[in-house]
Amino acid sequence: MIIISIVTYRVPYFGLLSAGYLAYLGHLEGVSGQTPGKAMQGTRLVNENGELLGSGAGIGRKFVHILDAICFIGYLLPLVDTKRQTFADKIMNSYVVTGVEKKPFAVDLWLPPKT
């Protein structure tokens, strides 16, 4: 009985925490083009003009990735798509490009760039 009550009351907080985490990663990706994982892999997110998406579009792209997760085929789409885009990338007109300098893991990767 105690375990059920703990889980019942904690689930909404977990959902809010997850949404906040996705929003922050989307913001980070929108303003710098990279999440910490993309920075370590040497990839970057840009729009069709090669520019950064911006905070709002980056956050939107993260939440549109829910479509990729619902129908798992969205994550497999880049394997057969000529532009290597997921459903979220097609909807948001974004591209993940390679050839960016790889960065070692550091706390700085989690901070937005200074303007």
C-alpha angles and dihedrals in degrees: 000000000000093000092052092051092049092051093045094054096041100051096078090051091051090052092050092047091050092049091049091049092050091047092051093048089048091051091048091049092047097051099036103022091235143081115204090265093051090048091054091046095048097242132126138195118234139160125245090280093053093252130125116272098229130234099286095048091045091054091045091051091053091053093044086058084077085080089057090051096047093054099030088204088082090072091049094048095088089063092066103022116100091221092042094232131151121219089266092053091050092049094046095038092235133145133199108221130192132213097074118133111270114238126208117241112276138149088251090072089069094055124084115245117270114247 
